[in-house]
C-alpha cells in the first residue's frame, strides 16, 4: 500500500520519481520490461528526452501521468451553453472560439491516433443542442473533452495543482487520512475533485476515466480549508505536502471569491473547476 501511495503522489518532474523508476527497473519489481513506445510527459515538464516506462505487477504504467488543473468558474455562464439558446453577442463570440478549440483538440487526437468514435466537434454540437446521446463506446471521453472546452471559455486563469500518476489514489488516501483525523464526510476532497459535470441532462462518463471533471462550490470551500488545517498535524507525513498544496490552492480561490463580492465577475454560485487530463 505504501508503494502505491508513494507512486501515486510522485510528480513526474521530481528527482524522487526518477529514482523510483530506476529502482524498479534495477530491483526486479515485477517483470522488468522496458517498452519500446516512448511516453511523453506534459510540455510543462520540459524534459529533453521522452520518458520510458516500466511494467509492474499491479498493472500500472509508471511513465503515465495525469495533470490536475483548476480555476474559478461561474456555473451559470456555463449552463448558458447547455443548451445554447438566445446567446448574446459576446456568448456567440465565445461559441466560435469553442468550436475552434474543439477542432484543434480533435486534430491532436488524430495525430496521436486516438479514436473515441465520436469527434470532439460533434460532441460539442450535441451538448450545445442539449443532448449527449451518442451510443459510441468512448463517447464519454469526447463529451467530457467538449465540456472542458465550454467550461474553459467561461473560467478564470488556470493553475496546476500537480502532475500525478494516479490522482484518484492520492485523493482517496487524503480522504481516508482526513476522515481518520476527524474531518466530516461532506468536506472530504475526492467527492468534489471527481464530482463530474453539473448538467441538466445525462452525460456518459469516460470509460477509461480520462478526462475528468470536478466542481467544488466556493460557498463551502472555506469550511473545508479550516477543517484540513485543523487536522493537518494528524495526517501522515507522506501526504502532508499534497495536503498543504491543496489547502493553499483552495484558500487562494476561496479568499478571492469572498473578498470579491460586489465585483463584476462575482457570482453567488461561483465554484472551483477541476480538470484532470492525461
Secondary structure, DSSP 8 states (H G I E B T S, - for coil): -HHHHHHHH-BTTSHHHHHHHHHHHHHT-S---B-SS-B---GGG--SS-B--BB-TT--BTT--EEEEEEEEEHHHHHTBTTB-S--HHHHHHHHHHHHHHHHHHHHHHHTT---SS-HHHHHHHHHTT------TTHHHHHHHHHHHHHHTTB---EEEEEES-HHHHHHHHHHHHHHTT--GGG-SHHHHT-----SS-----TT--SEEEEEEGGGHHHHHHHHHHHGGGS-HHHHHHHHHHHHHHHHHHHHHHHTTTSTT--TTEEEEEEEE-
